[in-house]
């Protein structure tokens, strides 16, 4: 029946100019914004060198990405979720929202030099958008709410946007991205020297237990090794896991290498500063212990850690479901 359905249900979708059929299908299904630009070969896409998630509140986070050369930005799909919108919000709807709430953000997204397709560290592709847009989006929502111009069906956006503005009031967007991705450790030689001073102690501290027995018990379970026998040394792979997923997951390789070079005896953690260095270590130990406790076996654990503790250039693995899961 003519007029039985809303126009947007019956109107045939029009792909962006120069986009391939596959690109348009991916865009339509995922809500990822693809600008009007020639379809690039996979190897020609700019590559994300540093990638991580920034927590801005209890339920607010955004994916941060740094390109080769140091350009900072975000993964587009996470921006919509960060401000409280659905990740599958259609592109035209998001553009209309930006035009009304944050026109500057719309200009950033429609500029092919500040918003384009990139290759992610895990091999997939995503849409990268330049830093500066997060504050503008959140600020636009807050301004509209204060002016009583925010629609009733958008009022749920206020709370996450307030969390974003409060987080950015303490840490600017560039610092936020650098911290989330680890890029702060690689910006310049002086930054690395500063990091040495912040994380490495001038002298080794007295030994204290930093790795709780639960950590070793959880790892040994993955291999069926008994834990608690003082006369039986731990298998070598436990040490390899500790280096890879505890130390190298939170400290740059240069820091770990420097600690190894300084250590003549004792443990690596005895050379970490009492504060920032040990705090990073302890939090990572808890994280790895939790992953080990929830993993089926070592293969599952390794896959989960490769996702949770990803470092640039690292090959990611498949996460295996728990036995009996449907």
KOLSE-820685 format. One line per 3 residues: number of its first residue (from 1); for each residue x, y, z of N, C-alpha, C. Coordinates in Angstrom, 2 decimals. Last residue first. Layout:
# KOLSE-820685
NUM = X Y Z X Y Z X Y Z; ...
END
This chain:
# KOLSE-820685
326 = 27.36 -22.43 25.40 26.53 -22.48 24.20 26.54 -21.14 23.50; 29.97 -24.17 27.10 29.25 -22.93 26.80 28.50 -23.07 25.49; 31.45 -26.43 27.42 30.06 -26.54 27.79 29.27 -25.28 27.50
323 = 34.37 -24.62 28.06 33.77 -25.90 27.75 32.35 -25.94 28.28; 34.44 -21.25 26.91 34.57 -22.23 27.97 33.86 -23.53 27.59; 35.80 -20.44 23.67 34.75 -20.43 24.68 35.00 -21.47 25.74
320 = 38.87 -18.84 22.88 38.09 -20.07 22.87 37.03 -20.01 23.97; 39.96 -16.33 20.80 39.50 -16.62 22.16 38.58 -17.83 22.09; 42.82 -16.36 18.75 41.40 -16.61 18.86 41.05 -16.91 20.31
317 = 45.30 -13.70 18.98 44.85 -15.08 18.85 43.34 -15.17 18.99; 47.38 -11.23 17.36 46.33 -11.63 18.27 45.85 -13.05 17.97; 50.73 -10.32 17.30 49.69 -11.06 16.62 48.65 -11.51 17.63
314 = 51.94 -7.04 17.90 51.71 -8.39 18.42 50.57 -9.05 17.67; 52.16 -4.45 17.17 52.95 -5.41 16.43 52.75 -6.83 16.87; 51.54 -3.06 20.38 51.68 -2.86 18.95 52.59 -3.90 18.31
311 = 49.99 -5.42 22.64 51.02 -4.42 22.39 51.18 -4.26 20.88; 47.31 -6.47 24.70 47.88 -6.29 23.36 48.91 -5.17 23.34; 46.06 -7.71 26.81 47.38 -7.12 27.05 48.08 -6.84 25.73
308 = 43.66 -8.76 25.85 43.62 -7.81 26.96 44.93 -7.06 27.16; 44.56 -10.45 23.74 43.56 -9.41 23.51 43.64 -8.33 24.59; 46.37 -12.09 24.94 46.82 -11.39 23.74 45.83 -10.29 23.36
305 = 44.78 -13.19 26.94 45.82 -12.22 27.30 46.30 -11.44 26.09; 43.22 -14.92 25.43 42.59 -13.83 26.17 43.61 -12.75 26.55; 45.16 -16.68 24.41 44.33 -15.89 23.50 43.70 -14.70 24.21
302 = 46.17 -17.76 26.76 47.07 -17.03 25.87 46.28 -16.14 24.91; 43.87 -19.09 27.73 44.51 -18.01 28.49 45.37 -17.13 27.60; 43.53 -21.04 25.74 42.49 -20.04 25.98 43.06 -18.84 26.71
299 = 45.90 -22.45 26.12 45.60 -21.87 24.81 44.55 -20.77 24.94; 45.67 -23.34 28.79 46.68 -22.36 28.43 46.39 -21.68 27.10; 42.08 -23.38 29.49 43.41 -23.99 29.46 44.41 -22.93 29.01
296 = 39.96 -21.69 30.20 39.78 -23.13 30.14 41.12 -23.85 30.26; 40.04 -18.89 32.49 40.41 -19.55 31.23 40.26 -21.06 31.34; 39.73 -17.55 34.85 38.54 -17.71 34.02 38.81 -18.43 32.70
293 = 42.26 -17.44 35.98 41.19 -18.11 36.73 39.98 -18.41 35.85; 43.58 -15.83 34.10 43.96 -17.24 34.26 42.86 -18.02 34.97; 42.35 -13.35 34.55 42.22 -14.01 33.24 42.53 -15.49 33.36
290 = 43.18 -12.87 37.19 41.75 -12.97 36.87 41.54 -13.69 35.54; 45.95 -12.68 36.81 45.39 -13.72 37.69 43.91 -13.95 37.38; 46.12 -10.41 35.23 46.52 -11.70 34.66 45.97 -12.86 35.50
287 = 45.23 -8.48 37.11 44.55 -8.66 35.83 44.85 -10.03 35.24; 47.11 -8.64 39.16 45.70 -8.93 39.44 44.95 -9.24 38.15; 49.37 -7.80 37.73 49.34 -9.15 38.32 47.90 -9.56 38.61
284 = 48.65 -5.16 37.18 48.75 -6.12 36.08 48.74 -7.55 36.59; 48.74 -4.02 39.73 47.47 -4.03 39.00 47.51 -5.05 37.86; 51.49 -4.34 40.28 50.48 -5.02 41.10 49.13 -5.10 40.39
281 = 52.72 -2.69 38.30 52.99 -4.12 38.39 51.87 -4.85 39.13; 51.77 -0.13 38.93 51.50 -0.71 37.61 51.66 -2.23 37.65; 52.88 0.10 41.51 51.42 0.14 41.31 51.03 -0.46 39.97
278 = 55.62 0.10 41.06 55.01 -1.05 41.73 53.50 -1.06 41.56; 55.84 2.66 39.69 56.33 1.40 39.14 55.65 0.19 39.73; 54.64 4.60 41.43 54.14 4.36 40.08 54.57 3.01 39.53
275 = 55.80 3.22 44.21 54.78 4.18 43.80 54.28 3.79 42.43; 58.88 2.67 44.29 57.80 2.47 45.26 56.75 3.55 45.02; 60.14 1.52 41.17 59.93 2.58 42.15 58.75 2.27 43.05
272 = 61.76 -1.64 40.78 60.69 -0.71 40.43 60.50 0.31 41.54; 63.54 -3.51 41.59 64.10 -2.32 40.97 63.02 -1.31 40.55; 62.13 -5.67 42.41 62.86 -4.94 43.44 63.48 -3.65 42.90
269 = 61.13 -6.94 40.18 60.28 -5.95 40.83 60.98 -5.18 41.94; 63.12 -8.78 39.49 62.95 -7.56 38.70 62.17 -6.50 39.47; 64.98 -10.06 42.34 63.86 -10.07 41.40 63.74 -8.73 40.68
266 = 68.39 -11.20 42.83 67.08 -10.76 43.27 66.07 -10.80 42.15; 71.23 -9.81 41.09 70.55 -10.89 41.80 69.18 -10.36 42.22; 71.72 -7.80 39.40 72.76 -8.83 39.52 72.22 -10.04 40.25
263 = 70.08 -5.60 37.31 69.91 -6.66 38.30 71.08 -7.63 38.27; 70.52 -3.92 35.19 70.95 -3.48 36.52 70.94 -4.62 37.53; 69.43 -5.33 33.08 70.84 -4.98 33.04 71.36 -4.57 34.41
260 = 66.76 -5.50 33.80 67.54 -6.74 33.68 69.03 -6.44 33.73; 66.10 -2.80 33.63 66.02 -3.48 34.92 66.86 -4.76 34.90; 66.43 -2.43 30.87 67.27 -1.69 31.80 67.27 -2.34 33.18
257 = 64.41 -4.07 29.83 65.82 -4.36 29.51 66.76 -3.65 30.49; 62.17 -2.74 30.82 62.44 -4.11 31.25 63.90 -4.47 30.99; 62.43 -0.30 29.42 62.41 -0.31 30.88 62.78 -1.70 31.40
254 = 62.26 -1.09 26.76 63.48 -0.42 27.23 63.56 -0.44 28.75; 59.67 -2.02 26.54 60.76 -2.99 26.51 62.07 -2.38 27.04; 57.43 -0.41 28.85 58.13 -0.47 27.56 59.32 -1.43 27.65
251 = 55.10 -2.21 30.86 56.33 -1.42 30.79 56.93 -1.51 29.39; 52.90 -3.83 30.53 52.70 -2.49 31.09 53.93 -1.60 31.04; 53.72 -6.14 29.28 52.38 -5.64 28.96 52.16 -4.22 29.47
248 = 56.14 -6.90 30.28 56.13 -6.26 28.96 54.77 -5.74 28.56; 55.22 -7.95 32.89 56.18 -6.86 32.72 56.05 -6.15 31.37; 52.97 -9.73 32.17 52.99 -8.84 33.33 53.92 -7.67 33.06
245 = 53.31 -11.16 29.84 51.98 -10.62 30.13 51.90 -9.78 31.40; 56.12 -11.78 29.65 55.35 -11.33 28.50 54.08 -10.58 28.90; 57.00 -12.54 32.22 57.70 -11.49 31.47 56.82 -10.90 30.39
242 = 55.12 -14.53 32.85 55.27 -13.35 33.71 55.97 -12.21 32.97; 55.59 -16.42 30.87 54.29 -15.75 30.94 54.41 -14.46 31.74; 58.17 -17.19 31.64 57.95 -16.59 30.32 56.63 -15.83 30.27
239 = 57.68 -18.32 34.13 58.52 -17.13 34.04 58.33 -16.40 32.71; 56.19 -20.48 33.29 55.58 -19.51 34.20 56.36 -18.20 34.17; 57.93 -22.03 31.86 56.94 -21.26 31.10 56.23 -20.24 32.00
236 = 59.51 -23.47 33.67 60.05 -22.26 33.04 59.01 -21.41 32.33; 57.72 -24.52 36.62 58.18 -24.71 35.24 58.59 -23.40 34.60; 59.02 -24.12 39.93 57.99 -23.83 38.94 58.54 -24.06 37.54
233 = 60.58 -26.86 41.72 60.58 -25.52 41.12 59.44 -25.36 40.11; 59.76 -28.46 44.62 59.64 -28.61 43.16 59.58 -27.22 42.52; 59.70 -28.07 47.25 60.87 -28.77 46.76 60.84 -28.94 45.23
230 = 57.29 -26.95 47.87 58.48 -26.10 47.97 59.72 -26.76 47.38; 54.37 -27.21 46.33 55.48 -28.09 46.70 56.77 -27.28 46.70; 52.59 -25.50 45.31 52.68 -25.53 46.76 53.80 -26.43 47.25
227 = 50.82 -26.93 42.61 51.47 -25.75 43.18 51.47 -25.88 44.70; 51.10 -29.16 39.87 50.77 -28.95 41.27 51.49 -27.71 41.79; 49.92 -28.43 36.59 51.06 -28.52 37.49 50.59 -28.36 38.94
224 = 48.08 -28.13 34.59 47.95 -29.31 35.43 49.13 -29.51 36.36; 48.16 -25.78 33.28 49.03 -26.85 32.77 48.89 -28.15 33.55; 46.46 -24.16 34.68 46.31 -24.23 33.23 47.09 -25.38 32.61
221 = 47.44 -24.21 37.28 46.23 -24.96 36.95 46.05 -25.15 35.46; 49.50 -22.36 37.19 49.83 -23.80 37.24 48.62 -24.65 36.89; 48.04 -19.96 37.29 48.80 -20.32 36.09 49.11 -21.82 36.06
218 = 46.90 -20.06 39.85 46.03 -19.93 38.67 46.76 -20.34 37.40; 49.18 -20.17 41.46 48.22 -21.27 41.51 47.33 -21.25 40.26; 50.39 -17.71 40.97 51.06 -18.94 40.53 50.10 -20.13 40.51
215 = 48.35 -16.07 42.09 48.84 -15.86 40.72 49.47 -17.15 40.20; 48.09 -16.88 44.71 46.95 -17.09 43.79 47.37 -16.93 42.34; 50.44 -15.96 45.93 50.32 -17.38 45.58 49.17 -17.67 44.63
212 = 51.31 -12.78 44.45 50.53 -13.56 45.42 50.49 -15.03 44.99; 54.12 -11.09 44.03 53.29 -12.04 43.29 52.60 -12.96 44.30; 55.47 -9.76 46.01 54.63 -8.98 45.11 53.68 -9.87 44.32
209 = 57.06 -9.84 49.03 56.23 -10.65 48.13 55.31 -9.73 47.33; 60.17 -8.14 48.91 58.84 -8.29 49.50 58.00 -9.09 48.50; 63.58 -7.44 49.38 62.57 -8.29 48.78 61.28 -8.29 49.60
206 = 64.57 -3.99 49.34 64.54 -5.30 49.99 63.39 -6.13 49.41; 65.34 -2.47 46.12 64.68 -2.51 47.43 64.80 -3.90 48.04; 68.20 -1.29 44.42 67.22 -2.36 44.60 66.65 -2.32 46.02
203 = 68.36 2.16 43.46 68.91 0.99 44.13 67.80 -0.04 44.31; 66.83 3.82 41.90 68.29 3.92 41.79 68.98 2.74 42.45; 64.00 2.37 40.20 64.65 2.87 41.41 66.17 2.92 41.21
200 = 62.04 3.28 37.49 63.18 2.48 37.94 63.86 3.14 39.13; 59.98 5.12 36.93 59.66 3.70 37.11 60.79 2.86 37.69; 60.94 7.73 36.69 59.66 7.51 37.36 59.43 6.05 37.72
197 = 63.30 7.51 35.28 63.34 8.10 36.61 62.07 7.80 37.40; 62.34 6.45 32.87 63.32 5.71 33.67 63.30 6.21 35.12; 60.80 8.58 32.00 60.14 7.34 32.40 61.07 6.48 33.24
194 = 62.70 10.38 31.25 61.80 10.74 32.34 61.12 9.50 32.89; 63.74 8.99 29.11 64.60 9.26 30.26 63.76 9.63 31.48; 61.51 9.07 27.43 61.99 7.78 27.91 62.89 7.97 29.13
191 = 61.34 11.77 26.88 60.22 11.12 27.56 60.66 9.79 28.15; 63.62 12.26 25.43 63.52 12.84 26.77 62.41 12.18 27.57; 63.01 11.04 22.96 64.02 10.46 23.87 63.92 10.99 25.29
188 = 59.40 10.95 22.52 60.72 11.55 22.27 61.72 10.96 23.25; 57.20 9.18 22.69 57.09 10.46 22.00 58.45 11.03 21.62; 56.83 6.83 24.00 57.57 6.77 22.75 57.61 8.12 22.02
185 = 55.16 6.88 26.14 56.50 6.35 26.37 57.39 6.44 25.13; 52.74 7.70 25.18 53.49 8.65 26.00 54.93 8.19 26.23; 51.48 5.58 24.04 52.32 6.41 23.16 53.15 7.41 23.96
182 = 49.71 4.07 25.38 51.12 3.85 25.70 52.05 4.71 24.87; 47.03 4.56 25.04 47.71 3.77 24.01 49.15 3.41 24.35; 46.30 6.10 27.25 45.53 4.90 26.92 46.27 3.98 25.96
179 = 48.13 8.24 27.17 48.13 7.33 28.32 47.43 6.02 27.98; 47.48 9.47 24.75 48.84 8.97 24.97 48.89 7.96 26.11; 44.81 10.21 25.23 45.13 9.23 24.18 46.51 8.63 24.41
176 = 45.20 12.09 27.29 44.30 10.94 27.48 44.64 9.84 26.49; 46.80 14.01 26.09 47.35 13.24 27.20 46.52 11.98 27.45; 44.89 14.92 24.21 46.16 14.36 23.76 46.78 13.49 24.86
173 = 42.76 15.88 25.85 42.55 14.77 24.90 43.87 14.13 24.48; 43.79 16.46 29.31 43.41 16.86 27.96 43.31 15.66 27.03; 42.50 15.74 32.44 43.48 15.32 31.44 42.99 15.73 30.06
170 = 40.52 17.19 33.78 41.72 16.78 34.49 42.84 16.46 33.51; 38.62 17.58 31.90 39.01 18.74 32.70 40.29 18.45 33.47; 38.12 15.11 30.94 38.96 15.97 30.12 39.37 17.24 30.85
167 = 36.42 14.17 32.95 37.70 13.50 32.72 38.65 14.41 31.94; 34.25 15.90 32.64 34.97 15.89 33.91 36.35 15.24 33.75; 33.44 15.22 30.05 33.92 16.57 30.31 34.70 16.64 31.62
164 = 32.64 12.53 30.49 33.71 12.85 29.53 34.30 14.23 29.84; 30.55 12.84 32.30 31.73 12.06 32.69 32.91 12.37 31.78; 28.78 14.23 30.67 29.33 14.89 31.86 30.59 14.17 32.33
161 = 28.21 12.21 28.87 28.92 13.40 28.38 29.48 14.22 29.54; 26.78 10.37 30.42 28.11 10.00 29.90 28.89 11.21 29.41; 24.50 12.19 31.05 25.37 11.60 32.08 26.73 11.16 31.53
158 = 23.30 12.89 28.55 23.89 13.91 29.44 24.89 13.29 30.41; 21.97 11.00 27.15 23.34 11.30 26.74 24.06 12.23 27.72; 19.39 10.89 27.94 20.28 9.88 28.52 21.73 10.12 28.14
155 = 18.11 12.71 26.37 18.53 13.15 27.69 19.46 12.14 28.37; 17.03 12.12 23.97 18.49 12.25 24.02 19.00 12.61 25.41; 14.33 12.21 24.02 14.94 10.90 23.72 16.46 10.95 23.67
152 = 13.89 14.94 24.41 13.65 14.00 25.51 14.32 12.66 25.28; 16.46 17.07 23.04 15.22 16.30 22.94 15.12 15.30 24.08; 17.73 20.02 24.28 18.01 18.60 24.07 16.71 17.81 24.09
149 = 17.41 22.58 24.99 17.17 22.28 23.58 17.45 20.81 23.26; 18.07 23.86 27.34 16.77 23.20 27.25 16.39 22.90 25.79; 20.59 24.67 27.64 19.71 25.61 26.92 18.31 25.04 26.74
146 = 21.68 22.42 28.78 21.58 23.64 29.59 20.64 24.66 28.96; 21.62 20.71 26.56 20.83 20.39 27.76 20.62 21.64 28.62; 23.41 21.94 24.84 22.01 21.79 24.42 21.11 21.51 25.62
143 = 25.76 21.68 26.35 25.24 23.02 26.02 23.77 22.95 25.63; 26.03 18.88 26.38 25.84 19.62 27.64 25.24 21.00 27.37; 26.41 18.36 23.64 25.28 17.76 24.35 24.98 18.54 25.63
140 = 28.79 19.77 23.18 27.57 20.12 22.45 26.32 19.59 23.14; 30.62 18.40 24.77 30.26 19.78 25.10 28.99 20.23 24.42; 30.78 16.00 23.37 30.26 16.01 24.74 29.82 17.41 25.14
137 = 31.85 16.98 20.90 30.60 16.21 20.96 29.97 16.29 22.35; 34.22 18.25 21.76 33.20 19.02 21.05 31.85 18.30 21.10; 35.68 16.20 22.88 35.27 17.31 23.72 34.15 18.11 23.07
134 = 36.03 14.61 20.53 35.37 14.09 21.73 34.84 15.22 22.62; 37.49 15.99 18.59 36.07 15.76 18.36 35.35 15.33 19.63; 40.09 15.94 19.22 39.42 17.24 19.29 37.92 17.09 19.20
131 = 41.72 13.73 16.93 41.46 14.20 18.29 40.91 15.63 18.24; 40.21 12.41 13.91 41.21 13.23 14.61 40.76 13.64 16.01; 39.26 9.05 13.45 38.89 10.46 13.40 39.80 11.24 14.34
128 = 39.08 6.07 11.54 39.84 6.90 12.48 39.40 8.35 12.32; 37.42 3.14 11.17 37.39 4.54 10.78 38.03 5.36 11.89; 39.17 0.05 10.42 38.26 0.88 11.20 38.31 2.30 10.68
125 = 39.98 -3.39 9.75 39.98 -1.97 9.43 38.98 -1.23 10.31; 42.17 -5.91 11.21 40.90 -5.42 10.67 41.03 -3.94 10.33; 44.66 -6.28 12.42 44.48 -6.65 11.03 43.19 -6.17 10.40
122 = 45.20 -5.35 14.93 44.81 -6.75 14.83 44.47 -7.18 13.41; 45.70 -2.60 14.56 46.82 -3.51 14.88 46.48 -4.98 14.72; 43.83 -1.47 11.61 44.02 -1.62 13.05 45.15 -2.61 13.33
119 = 44.08 0.80 9.06 44.29 -0.60 9.41 44.61 -0.68 10.90; 41.45 3.19 8.35 42.80 2.81 8.76 42.86 1.31 9.00; 39.64 5.74 6.67 39.77 4.33 7.02 41.23 3.99 7.31
116 = 39.19 9.02 8.19 39.41 8.10 7.08 39.61 6.68 7.60; 39.35 12.33 8.90 38.51 11.15 9.16 38.63 10.21 7.98; 40.89 14.39 8.06 40.78 14.20 9.51 39.90 13.01 9.88
113 = 40.78 14.51 5.37 42.11 14.57 5.95 42.08 14.34 7.46; 38.12 14.56 4.65 38.86 13.32 4.42 40.28 13.35 4.96; 35.65 15.81 6.62 36.93 16.19 6.04 37.79 14.94 5.88
110 = 33.52 15.03 8.05 33.33 15.11 6.60 34.59 15.58 5.88; 34.37 15.18 10.68 34.04 13.87 10.11 33.90 13.90 8.60; 34.66 17.93 11.06 35.83 17.05 11.21 35.58 15.73 10.51
107 = 32.07 18.80 10.71 33.08 19.26 9.76 34.34 18.41 9.84; 30.90 17.61 12.96 30.48 17.18 11.62 31.50 17.60 10.58; 32.09 19.08 14.97 32.37 17.65 14.87 31.99 17.13 13.48
104 = 30.90 21.55 14.57 32.35 21.41 14.37 32.73 19.94 14.21; 28.22 21.09 15.29 28.58 21.30 13.88 30.08 21.16 13.60; 26.62 19.47 17.41 28.05 19.79 17.36 28.50 19.96 15.91
101 = 23.79 19.33 17.09 24.40 19.46 18.41 25.83 19.97 18.37; 23.13 19.24 14.34 22.28 19.96 15.27 22.99 20.29 16.58; 25.12 17.74 13.18 24.77 19.02 12.57 23.96 19.88 13.54
98 = 25.00 15.44 14.76 26.16 16.34 14.86 25.85 17.71 14.29; 22.54 14.37 13.86 22.74 14.68 15.28 23.88 15.69 15.43; 23.11 13.91 11.21 22.07 14.89 11.56 22.20 15.32 13.01
95 = 25.07 11.93 11.53 25.42 13.20 10.89 24.40 14.28 11.23; 23.56 9.90 12.64 24.63 10.49 13.44 25.07 11.82 12.86; 21.88 9.35 10.49 21.29 9.81 11.75 22.35 10.47 12.63
92 = 23.68 8.44 8.52 22.92 9.69 8.30 22.33 10.24 9.60; 24.68 6.03 9.90 25.54 7.18 9.60 24.73 8.46 9.37; 22.74 4.57 12.55 23.02 4.80 11.13 23.82 6.08 10.91
89 = 24.15 3.08 15.37 23.39 4.24 14.91 23.73 4.50 13.44; 25.48 1.02 16.56 24.93 0.77 15.23 24.03 1.91 14.75; 26.09 1.89 19.08 27.19 1.78 18.13 26.68 1.57 16.71
86 = 23.92 4.36 20.47 24.15 2.98 20.06 25.27 2.94 19.03; 25.29 6.90 22.68 24.49 6.46 21.53 24.79 4.99 21.23; 26.98 7.84 24.66 25.70 7.24 25.05 24.81 6.79 23.92
83 = 29.46 8.64 24.05 28.53 9.70 24.42 27.14 9.17 24.73; 30.61 6.14 23.41 31.13 6.92 24.54 30.15 7.99 24.99; 29.35 5.31 21.08 29.06 4.61 22.33 29.49 5.43 23.54
80 = 30.51 7.08 19.28 29.06 7.08 19.45 28.68 6.42 20.77; 33.19 6.36 19.53 32.76 7.71 19.88 31.26 7.74 20.15; 33.53 3.83 18.53 33.55 3.98 19.98 33.10 5.37 20.42
77 = 33.56 4.14 15.79 32.43 3.43 16.39 32.36 3.63 17.90; 36.03 5.55 15.30 34.73 6.20 15.18 33.61 5.48 15.93; 38.72 5.71 17.40 38.01 4.82 16.49 36.56 5.26 16.49
74 = 40.61 8.81 17.49 39.74 7.79 18.06 39.21 6.87 16.96; 43.97 10.18 17.66 42.56 10.20 17.33 41.82 9.06 17.99; 47.07 11.72 16.70 46.20 11.10 17.69 44.74 11.19 17.26
71 = 49.98 11.15 14.92 48.64 11.75 14.85 47.72 10.99 15.80; 52.59 10.06 14.84 52.10 10.68 16.05 50.75 11.35 15.99; 53.74 8.58 12.90 53.98 10.01 12.83 53.40 10.76 14.00
68 = 51.10 6.33 12.64 52.52 6.55 12.43 52.74 8.05 12.23; 48.43 7.13 14.97 48.97 6.72 13.67 50.47 6.92 13.63; 46.73 5.95 17.75 47.79 6.86 17.29 48.37 6.30 16.00
65 = 43.57 5.80 19.26 44.47 5.26 18.25 45.45 6.33 17.80; 41.15 4.68 21.66 42.12 5.68 21.19 43.09 5.03 20.23; 37.83 4.16 22.38 39.02 3.56 21.79 39.91 4.66 21.22
62 = 36.37 4.98 25.51 36.54 5.30 24.09 37.84 4.67 23.60; 33.79 4.68 28.02 35.14 4.44 27.51 35.17 4.80 26.03; 31.80 4.46 30.83 32.14 5.30 29.68 33.58 5.03 29.28
59 = 30.93 3.52 33.24 30.46 2.83 32.04 30.79 3.60 30.77; 32.51 5.12 34.97 32.19 3.73 35.30 31.79 2.95 34.06; 34.77 6.96 32.81 33.77 6.85 33.87 33.47 5.39 34.10
56 = 36.67 6.69 30.95 36.30 8.06 31.32 35.27 8.09 32.43; 39.33 4.85 29.86 38.16 4.81 30.73 37.88 6.22 31.23; 40.49 4.18 26.68 40.53 5.15 27.78 39.23 5.06 28.56
53 = 42.22 1.57 25.14 40.92 2.07 25.60 41.11 3.01 26.77; 44.50 1.68 22.31 44.10 1.34 23.67 42.77 1.98 24.02; 47.33 1.60 20.18 45.88 1.48 20.32 45.55 1.10 21.76
50 = 49.62 2.60 17.75 49.35 2.46 19.18 47.85 2.54 19.39; 49.48 2.56 14.97 50.68 2.04 15.63 50.46 1.78 17.12; 47.43 2.03 12.35 47.40 2.42 13.75 48.58 1.75 14.44
47 = 48.26 3.07 9.06 48.24 2.04 10.10 48.23 2.64 11.49; 46.50 3.97 6.08 47.32 4.36 7.23 47.18 3.32 8.35; 46.40 1.64 3.38 45.69 2.37 4.43 46.68 2.79 5.52
44 = 47.75 0.03 1.66 47.93 1.47 1.50 47.23 2.28 2.60; 47.04 -2.58 2.01 48.39 -2.20 2.44 48.62 -0.70 2.38; 44.45 -2.61 0.88 44.64 -2.87 2.31 45.99 -2.37 2.81
41 = 43.81 0.14 -1.29 44.28 -1.23 -1.09 44.61 -1.39 0.39; 40.95 2.23 -0.87 42.38 2.00 -0.83 42.68 0.52 -0.72; 38.53 3.73 -2.76 38.80 2.56 -1.94 40.28 2.23 -2.01
38 = 38.42 7.30 -2.61 38.68 6.08 -3.35 38.98 4.94 -2.40; 35.84 8.75 -0.57 37.23 8.67 -0.96 37.43 7.37 -1.72; 33.74 10.02 1.51 33.81 9.89 0.07 35.26 9.93 -0.37
35 = 34.09 8.09 4.55 34.04 9.32 3.80 34.10 9.04 2.31; 32.21 6.07 6.51 33.21 6.05 5.45 33.05 7.32 4.63; 31.47 5.16 9.73 31.42 6.26 8.79 32.54 6.15 7.79
32 = 29.71 2.26 10.63 30.99 2.94 10.53 30.93 3.99 9.45; 27.50 0.70 10.87 27.33 2.10 11.22 28.63 2.86 11.16; 27.53 -1.91 10.11 28.23 -1.57 11.35 28.01 -0.14 11.80
29 = 25.98 -2.03 7.78 25.74 -3.00 8.84 26.37 -2.56 10.16; 26.91 0.05 6.17 25.50 0.00 6.49 25.24 -0.90 7.68; 29.63 -0.62 5.97 29.24 0.64 6.57 27.79 0.60 7.02
26 = 29.52 -3.03 4.61 30.10 -2.99 5.94 29.66 -1.73 6.68; 28.37 -2.11 2.21 27.67 -3.11 3.01 28.19 -3.10 4.44; 30.36 -0.39 1.32 29.04 0.16 1.65 28.26 -0.81 2.51
23 = 32.44 -2.21 0.88 32.61 -1.15 1.86 31.25 -0.60 2.30; 31.32 -3.74 -1.21 31.60 -4.37 0.07 31.74 -3.32 1.17; 31.18 -1.86 -3.25 29.95 -2.47 -2.79 30.17 -3.09 -1.40
20 = 33.33 0.99 -2.56 33.06 -0.31 -3.15 31.79 -0.87 -2.57; 32.84 4.44 -3.12 32.94 3.33 -2.19 32.61 2.03 -2.91; 32.46 6.59 -4.85 33.72 5.87 -4.96 33.84 4.70 -3.99
17 = 30.07 8.11 -2.73 30.79 8.11 -4.00 32.11 7.39 -3.85; 28.13 5.96 -0.63 28.99 7.13 -0.83 29.74 6.99 -2.15; 25.01 4.51 -1.81 26.37 4.44 -1.26 27.14 5.72 -1.50
14 = 21.80 4.84 -0.84 22.73 5.35 -1.84 24.13 5.33 -1.26; 19.06 2.58 -0.41 20.28 3.22 0.12 21.21 3.65 -1.00; 15.77 3.41 -1.43 16.96 2.57 -1.66 18.18 3.29 -1.13
11 = 13.10 3.88 0.75 14.08 4.53 -0.11 15.32 3.65 -0.24; 11.56 2.63 2.63 11.36 2.26 1.23 12.39 2.85 0.30; 12.19 3.65 5.06 12.14 2.20 4.92 12.08 1.78 3.47
8 = 12.00 6.36 4.87 13.35 5.83 5.01 13.37 4.31 4.90; 9.17 6.77 4.71 10.01 6.93 3.50 11.37 6.29 3.63; 7.23 4.24 6.44 7.99 5.51 6.44 8.91 5.59 5.23
5 = 4.55 2.62 4.69 5.81 2.58 5.43 6.48 3.94 5.40; 2.32 3.20 3.23 2.16 2.35 4.41 3.39 2.34 5.28; 2.46 4.57 0.86 2.46 5.35 2.10 2.32 4.55 3.36
2 = 0.63 2.16 -0.93 1.46 3.37 -0.96 1.32 4.14 0.34; 0.83 -1.19 0.00 0.00 0.00 0.00 0.87 1.24 0.00
END
